[in-house]
Amino acid sequence: MNPLKALREQLAKLQRLAQPYFLPLDAQGQGGSGGQFLLLILALVAVVVGLTLLLLTLAVGLSGALIPELQARFLPGVPKQVAALWQGPAGVVVMALAAAGAAVFWWFRGRLRQGRWLPWLLLGVIILLILVINGINVGISFIARNVDNTLVAYDQEGFWKTVGIYAFCLVLALPIRAIQSYLIPKLGLLWRQWLSSRLLNRYMSNRAYYELNPNDESLEEIDNPDQRISQDTASFTATSLSVTVEIISALLTFFSFIIVLWSINSTLALWLLVYSVAGTALVVFASRKLVNLNYHQLKLEADFRYGLVHIRDNAESIAFYRGEQQEAREGERRLDGAIRNYNRLIVWEALINVIQRSYDYFSRFLPWLVIAPIYFAKQVDFGVFGQASIAFSQVLYSVSYIVNNIDRLAAFSASISRLEGFQSKVDSIAERQLGQGAEAPSLGLVEGVPTEAGIGAGSGAAAAEQRLAQPAGLAAAGPAGGAQSGSPAGSLAGYDASSEAIVVDHVDLIPPRTDRTLIKDLSLSVGANQRLLVVGPSGCGKTSFLRLVSGLWPAAAGRVSRPPLGELMFIPQKPYMLLGSLREQLCYPQPPDRFGDDQLRHVLEQVRLPELVHRYPDLDIKQDWPRLLSLGEQQRLAFARLLLNAPRFVVLDEATSALDVTTEKLLYGLLVQREMAFVSVGHRPTLIDYHDTVLELDGTGAWRLLPAAGYSFVRPT
């Protein structure tokens, strides 16, 4: 890719990530052009420069009026320079630009509310401190020149006076540096909090977290979302802010010291510009490989860390299987990938470091080579050597910012790509949901998985209800059984989340990212107090059907209607155990203070978990519940959670597979007692007793809808 085009694309990504914190979206949902953002930055600099001039004038005036001897000793020549600024056009221009900058912020005041003024205020204070430090550094260059001249002239009194001025500058600069060192990371921390919260909310909305973690991870280009929200966000905010401040500081340093350098010798200033441009071009060309290597290093390190977390989360299963060697090999494989890439990275970093060192070493000689001839010609005094070296090094540092920070900028560029790619992906998911007419995202009552309302309405609800409500013994057949074909080809699939029943109307089910049809032209309905059992061989699409009913997977054709959010709950085979207390486990996803202690203890006894009540009388205790509780205990706890939430409809995916038949009968009896309608997936013949209808799938698209009475799991061949 063309380097300039790559730079433009990277700057566009940086704008999309950074701008919303400082300049939020307008009423039309637009963030404004990058020119608006840049205009505000320039306006801020103009306001700060004008404010600095006013503060300097005020300080000079007060010191001259209150302590004139102190001003004469420590600020020699400063009052005259300030007076010259106001008497000439410079002062008027600076104040006019400051007024224009203030007007720009006034114009954007409507979009800088709700706390958006705080980052601009902190950034303005930081720039003000940078200006003050630059002014002190310029003064120090003249102090160094006077020190050299007093030493050459053996002027002891002048030497100590100059040293006193230098000490005064240090005392003034140290607290300013300390405040600046605090404000920069503080602003970065506020920015990180905002950006992480924003990305986390988008990640948890529209089921983006579900789409970005598919069963086939090789098909998903957004790896390790957890790292992008946590580590990459922290790195991006801290680095982007420090880079911005350093670039502003470099520009101010350049303009401050280029004047000093030009006043000493214009040839030296020109040689400096040529030298810095050539060096920067060489380093940028040599470091293009670094960006790609840093990007892959972030991914490989995250993959290695995830592998270790996976071992920790599944320690007991690995121990039962005695799978230490295989897990170690997998860990070694992930580690080797990170090591190999890092080995290439350090080779390129070493090459860049050699160029940087050579660039730095030779720059020390350049001022001597230019100044020496005019010194020997007695056109300048000896102190010019020291001042020229200081000014040259400051200007060289400012114009060589890319050279000195190329490895850091390469890593920063990689983090921009990863974080912006993640943001773009979750935004595209939200846009797709809106484009399909989905309702606003909302967390629903689905265990472990937030649900979201869909679109449309079940046009064939009445027919589907009639089909399910047939007299006992009357089967409804799918395509293989000769039923009429479903909805017209190409019809738009959707969801209605306000139905009083679960209605599946002429639906085709095709898993995402595949072309395999699991169910063809299915129509059925589960109304109040009705119970449907889904059976079939492994891999036929039973759990996929539950994903369809719960709204996790879209229908390829036809429509699905579901009860409103809060009235449908999903219980998987392995229940979700959150990171929290026993109280939070039971109440999830409701607030933990919704139920009293007596309610929680009673429901644990109902599902035959009285030992938990005795073992943990304090319900606020936090434990590693997935490791502490057996699968059977987890399934019973999930039923306790279900009873507390009390939805009208329940979807159960082999939710009693780890329980004995007696306990299974008790739990299903509790659901019947509560008059809940439910859809179950299972292989046990005992489940027939708790259902009135059976949906039999074969995995080829065909299906059969049969009465539960008299159904046999062993089909004749």
N, C-alpha and C positions, 0 to 999 in steps of 0.2 A: 504494500500500500504506500502511496505517496506520503512522505513524512508530514507535509503541510496538511494534507487531508486527515491523516491520523491525529495530528494535533488539534485540528478543528473538532473532530468527533469527540476527542477526550475532553476538550473544554466544554462542549455541549453537555456531555455526561456530568461534568463537575457542576455546571449551572443547574441542571435538573435536580441534583442532590442538595446543593448548598443554598440555592436561592430561596426556597419556600420558608426557611427559618427566618431569614431577614426580610423577605418581601413575599408575603402570603398571596394566595390566589385571590383574584378579584371576584366580584359578584357573578361573573359569567364562568367562573372556574378556570380562568386563564391566569398564568403566572406572570404575564408580561414578558416582553422581550429581554434578551440579555443586556441590551442597551440601557434599559431602565435600571437594572441592577448596577451596572457600571456607572451610570449617572449618579446614583445615590452614593456610591463609594467616593467618586470624585467630589461630590458635594460635601461629603463628610470631611474629606481632607481639606477642602477650601475653608469650611467653617472652623476646623481645628487650627489651621494656620492663622486665620484672622484672630481667633481667640488667643493664640500664643503671642501674637504681636501685641495685643491689648494687655495681656498679663505681664509681658516683658516691660512694656511702657509704664505700667502701674508700679512694678517692682523697682524700676530705675527711679521713678519719681518719688516713691516713698523712701527709698534708701538715701537719695540725695537730700531729702528734706529732714529726715530723722537722724541718719548717721552718715554725714558727708565724708568723714575721714575713712569710714569703712568702704564706701563706694570708691573713693580715690585709690585705696590700697588694693582691693580685690576685684574691682570692675574697671580697670583702666581702659579708657577709650570706648567703653560700651555706651555711655550716655550720648556721645557724639554720633556713633553709628545709628542709634535709635532715632536721634533728632534728624539725621540725614535721610532716614527712611520716610519720615513724615513730611519732610520738606520737599522731597522729590516725588515722582509719580508712583514709586513702588508701594508706598503706604496706601494711596488711594486705590490702586489696582487690587491689592490684597484685601482691603475691606469691601470693595465692590464684589469680588469673587465670594467672599464670606457671606455677604448679604444674598447673593444669588444662590449659594448652597443652602442657606436657611430657607429660602423661598421654595427650593426643590422639596425639602422635607415637609414643608407646610402643604405643598401640593399633594404629596403622598400620605398625608396624615390619616386619611380614612382607612388605608391598608396597613398602617403601622400601629394599630390598636391591639388590645388584648395581649399586652406584654411584649409586642414586637419592638417597642422603643428601647427595651432594656439591652438587647445585643448591640444595637447601634450606639447607645450611650457608653457601654463598656468598650466597644471598639474605638469610639472617639477618644475616650480617656487614654487608651493604649497608644493611639497615634499621637496624642498630646505629649505623653511621656517620651515617645520616640523622638519627637521634635526637640524637646528639652535636652535629651541626651545628646542628640546631634549637635545642638548649639554648644554644649559643654565640650564635646570632642573637638569641634573647630577651635574653641578657645584653647584647649590643651595643645593643639598643634602649634599655636603661636607661643604658648608657654615653653614648649620644648625648644623652639627656635631661640627664645631669649635665654634659656638655661645654657645652651651651647655657646652662645655669644658671650655671656658673663663668665663662663669658664675659660674661654679663649682669651678674654680681656683681663683675667684675674680680678674681676669685680666681685669681691666677696659680699658687699652689702646688697648689690643688685641680685646676686645669686640667691641669697636667703629670702629676699623679698619675692622673687619669682617662685621659689619653692613654697612659700606661704600661700601664694595664689593657687598653686597646684593642689595643695592640701585642702584649701577651701572648695575647689572644684570636686575633689574626691568626696568630701563630706556631703556636698550637695547631691552628687550623683548616686551614692550608695543607696539611700532610701528610695530614690526614684526607680532604680533597678530592682529593688526588692518588691515594690508595689507592682511593677510591670511583670515580674516573674510570677506573682500571685494572680493577677487579673487574666493573663493569657490562658493558663489551664482552667481557671474558674469559668471563663466564657466557653471554653471547650467542653467543660463538664455540663453546663447548662444546655449546650447544643446537642451533646450526646444524649442527654435525658430526653430531649424533645424528639430527636430523630429516631432513637431506639423505640420510644413509645409509639411514634407514628408508624414505623415499619411493623412493630409487633401487632398493632391494631389492624393493619392491613393484612398481615399474615393470618390473623385469626378471623378475618371477615371473608365472606363469600367462599368459605372452605378452601382458601388458598393453601393453608397448611396441609390439607388433604391432597390437593392436586399436585403440590410440590413434593410429596412423599409417596409416589405411586408404588405398586407392588414390584414393578420392573424398574429399578432405579437407573438402569442403563439408558432408559428412554427419556430421562429428565436431565436437562442441561443445567439446572440450578442445584448444585451440590451443596450439602451442609448449610441449610438455611440458619441453623442455630449459630454457626460461626459468623455468618454474615450479619445477623442482628446484634450479636454481642461483641465479638472481637473486631470485625471489620468496621463496625460503626464507631467503636472507641478509637480505632486507629485513624479512621477517616476524619473525624471531627478534630482530634488533637493535631493531626498532621496538616490538614487543610488550613486550620486557623494559624498555626505556627508558620506555615509557608506564606500565607497572606501577609501576616505581620512582618515576616522577614523580607518579603518583596517590597512592601511599603517602606520598611527601614532602609533597604538597599537603594531604592529610588531617592529617598530623602538624603541619604549619605552621599550618593553620587552627585546630586545637585549642590550639596553643601561644600564638598571638597573639590569638585571639578573647578569651582571658582577660585579656590585657594591655589590649586595646582596650575591653573591657567595664568594666575597672577605671577607665579614663580617663573614658569617657562611654558609657552604654548606648544613647543615641539615635544616636550615630555608628555603633555596631555594627549597629543595626537598619537604618539607612539603607544601610549597606554591603550587607547581605543582600538587601534589596529591589533595589538597583541592580545587583548581580551576577546575580541571577536573571533580571531583565528583559533585561539585556544578553545573557546566555547564550541565552535563548529566541529573541531576535531573530537572533543569529548562526546558531544551529542551523537556524532556518527558512530563512534566506537561503542556506545552504550545502548544502542537500539535493541540489542539482544537481551539486555537486563530486564526490560519490561515484561517480556514473555516468560522469562525464567522466574521472575518474582511472582507472576500470576500463578504459574503451576506450583510453585513452592507453597503458596498459601493453601491451594487445594490439597496437595499431597500431605501437608502437615495436619490439615483438618481430617483427612481420611484416616491417618494413623491414629489420631486422638479418638476418633469415633470408634475405631476397632477396639481400643482399650476400654472405652466406656461400655461397648457391647459385651466384652468379657465380664466386666464388673456386674452388669445388669443380669447376666445369665450364668453367674458363677455356679449355682447349684446344679443346673442342667449339665453344664460342662463337666462338673465333678462326677455326676452320675454316669455319664458316658465315658469318663476317663479320656476326654478329648483334648488334654493339655497340649499334646504334640501338634495336633492339627491347628489348634488355635495359635500356638506359638509360631507355626509356619506362616499362618495368615498374617500375624503381627509382623513377622520378619519381612514378608513380602511388601507390606505397606511401608515399613520403615526403610527398606531398600530403595523403594521408589523415591521417597523423600531425600535419602542420602545421595542417590545418583544425581538427582536434579540439583541438589545443593552443591555437589562437587563441581558441576558445570558452572553454577552460579559464582562460586568463589574464584574460579579461573578467570571469569570475565571481570569480577570485582578487582582482582589483583592487577589485571591489565589496565583497568580504569585508574586504579590507585597509582600505578607507575606514571601514567600520563599526568595525573593531578600533581604528584610530587615534582615531576620535572617542570611543570608549568609554574608551580609555586617557587621552586628554587631559583629558576632563571629570573623571575620577576624581581628578586631582591637586588640583582645587579643592574637592572635597567635604569633606575634613577641615578645611580652613580655614573653610568656611562654617559648620560645626557648632561648632568649637572657639573661633572668634573671639568669639562673644557671651559665653561663660563666662570667657574670658580677660579681656575688658574689664570683666567683673563681678568680677575678681580672685578667682575661685574656683579657678584653677589657676595654676601658674607657667609661665614662658615655655618651659621645656624640654619641656613637654607637647606643643607644636607638633611638634617634631622626632620625639619618641617616637610620637606619634599618626600622623604621616606614615609612619614606618617600619612600625608595626603595621598600619596601614590598607593599605599597599601589599602587605605580606606576605599578609594575609588575602584581599585582593582578588585577588592572583595565584593563590592556592590555589583560591578559588571560581570564578575565571575561567579555569580550565585549558582548558576546551573552547573558549572564545572565542579564547584565545591560540594554540591549536594545531589549529584546525578544518581547515586545509588539509592538515596532516600527518595528522590523524586520518582525513580523507577518503581520502587515498592509502593509509593503513594498512587501512582498511575494504575498499578495492578489492583489496589484496594478500591479505587474509583470504579473500575470495570466490574468487579465482583458485586459491589454494593448497588451500583446503578442497574446492573443486570437483574438483581433480585427485585429492586423497586419496580422496574419496568414489567417484570413478570407478574407480580401481584397486582399491579395496576391493570395489566391486560386481562387478568382474570376478572377483576371488578368490572371492566368495560364490557367484557363478554356477557357477564351476568345482566348488566343493564341493557345491553343490546338484545338480550333474549326476553326482556321485560320482567326480570325477576324483581321480587320485592326487596326492600332495603334489608341488608344483612342483619340477622339477629340471632343470638345464641338461643338454642332451643333445648328441649328436654330429651336429649338423646345421650345415652350414657357414654361418656368419653369422647363424643363427637358432636360439636355444635351443629345444629340443623338450620336450614334456611328454606323459607317458603319458595315455591316455584311459581309457574305461570299457568294461565289457561284454565279450562274447566273440562271435566269429564263429560264429553258430549253424549256418551252412551251409558251413563250411570244407571239409568232405569233398566236397560237391557241386561247389564252386567249383574245388577242386584237380582233380577229375575232368574238369571242363569244359576247363581249360587243358591238361591232359595228353592231349587227344584225339590220335588218329593224324593224321599229316600229311595236309593236304588237307581235313580235316573242320572246317568253320567253325561257330562258335557265334554266333548272331544275337541282336541286342537286340530291343527292341520293334518296330522297323520290319521286322525279319526274321522275325517270327512266334514269338519265344521266349515261354515262359510268363511271366506277370506275376510281379513280385517279391513282397516281403514285404507283409503287410497294411498298409493305409493307416493312417497315424498312428503306426506303430511307432517306438519310441525309437531314434534313431541313437546310436552310441557307438564306442568304440575299445577294443581289447585290445592292450596293448603287451608281451605276453609270448609272442607267437606265434613259431613257427619259420619262418614264411613271411609274405609280404604277401598278405593275403586280403581281397578286396572281395566282400561278400555282399549281393546285392540292394540296391545302393546307388543313391539318387537324389542327384545333385549340383546344388545351386542356390547360386550365389555369395551371400555375405552381403549383406544390404541390397538384394537384387533378387528378382524372382519369375521369372527366366528359368531354365528347366531345361536344363542343358547335357548331362547324361547321365541316362538313365532306366533303372532296374532292371539295373544292371551287376553281374555276378558274374565273378570271375576270381581266380587265385592265382598268385603268383610264389614258387616254392620255391627251395631251394638249387641253385645252378648253372643256374638258368633266367634267360632274358633276354627282356624284353618291350620292344618298340618301339611308341611311341604316335605316330600320324600323323593328319593331317587338315588342312583349310584353316585359315588364320589366324583366330583368334577362336572356334574350335570348342570350346575347353575343355581343350586339352592341358596347359598349365601349371596350370590349375585342378585337373586330375586329380592332378598331382604334389603340389599343396598338400593335396589330400585324403589322399593316401597318406602324406605326411609329417606329417599331423596338424595342419596349420595351419588348415584349414577343416573344419568338421563336415559329416557327411553329413546330408542332409535326411531320409533314410530308409535303413534297412539298417544294416549294421555293417562296420567296417574293423578288421582285425587286423594288427599290425605287429610286427617283431622288437623285442626289448628295447632300451632306450636304450643307445647305444654301438655297436650293431650295424647301424645305418642311418644313412647319410650322404647329404646333399643337395648337389649341385654346380649352381649356377645358370649361366646363360649369361654373365653378368658376375660373376665371382667376387668375394667379399667380401675387401677389403683393409683390415686393421685398422690402427690407429695404433700402430706398433711397429717392432721390428727385423725383419730378414730371418729370423732364427731363430724369432721369434714368428709370423711369417706362415706358415712351414712347419709349425709344431707345432700351430697353432690347430685346435680349441679345447683341446688338451691343454696341460699346463704346459710352458714352453719348455725346462726342464732334463730332459725325459723322454728325449730322443734326443741322441746324441753328434754331434759335428761331422762325423765320417766318415760317419755315416748320412745326415745332411742333405746333404752334398756328393754322396754316391752317388745319392741319389734325384733330385737336380737333374740329374745327368748322365743318369739313366734317362729323364727326360721331355724331354731335349734342351734343357736350360738350362745347359750347361757355362760359357757366357760369364758367367753370374751368379757362378759359383764364382771365376772369374778376376778379375772386376770388383770383387767384394766378398769378399775372403778373410776379412775379419772379419764373421762372421755376426751380430754384435750391432749392426751399423751401422743407423741409423734414417734412412729416406728417405721422401719423399712417393711411395710405391709406386704408387698408382693413376695418377699423372701420369707417373711415370718409366717404367713398364712398359706395353708395348702390350697390347691385349686378348688377342692370341694368347699373349703371355708370361704374362699373368695366368691364362689357362686352363690352360697347362701347369703353372704353379705350383700351381693348384688340384688338378691330378692328383697332383702330388708330395705335397701335403698329404693327399690321399686315400690314397695308398700308405703313408704313415707311420701314419695312423690305422687302416688295415686293417680296415674294417668288413666284415661278411658280405654286406650289402645296400647298393646304391648307387642313388640317384635322380639322373638327369642331365637337365638342361633345356637342350638345345642346347649342351652343354658343350664341343663342339669346332667350333662354327660359325665361329670365326675362324682355324682351323688348316687347313693343307693336307691333302690326302687321305693322304699318306704318314705324316705325324705322327699323324693321327687313327687310322690303322690300328695304329701302334705303341702308342698309349695304350690303345686298346680291347684290344689283345693283352696288355698288362700286366694288365688287369682279369681277362681270361680265364685268364691264367697264375696269378693269385692265387686263382682259383676263387671269384670274387665274383659274386653274382646282382645284376642291375641292371635298372632301368626307365629307358628313354631317351625323350626327345622330340626329334624332328628332322625335317628336310625333305630331307636328302641321300639319294639312292638307295644310296650306298655303305654306309650304316648297316645295311642289310638283312643284310649278311654277318656281323654280330656279334650277331645276335639270332635266336631260334628262333620267336618268336610276334609278331604285329603286332596292336595294338588300333587300329582305325580309327574315328574320331569324325567326325560331320558337323555338330555344334553345335546340332542340333534335339532331342537326346535319344537318337537312334538310334546304334547302335554295331555293329561287326563285329569278331570275334576270329578271326584267320586265321593259318595257318602262314606263317613268314617265307620258306620256300623257295618260289620262284616268284612271290612277291608283286611287283606292279608299282605304282609311285607314280602312274602315269597310268591312271586308271580309265576303262573304256569308258562312253560317254555313251549 
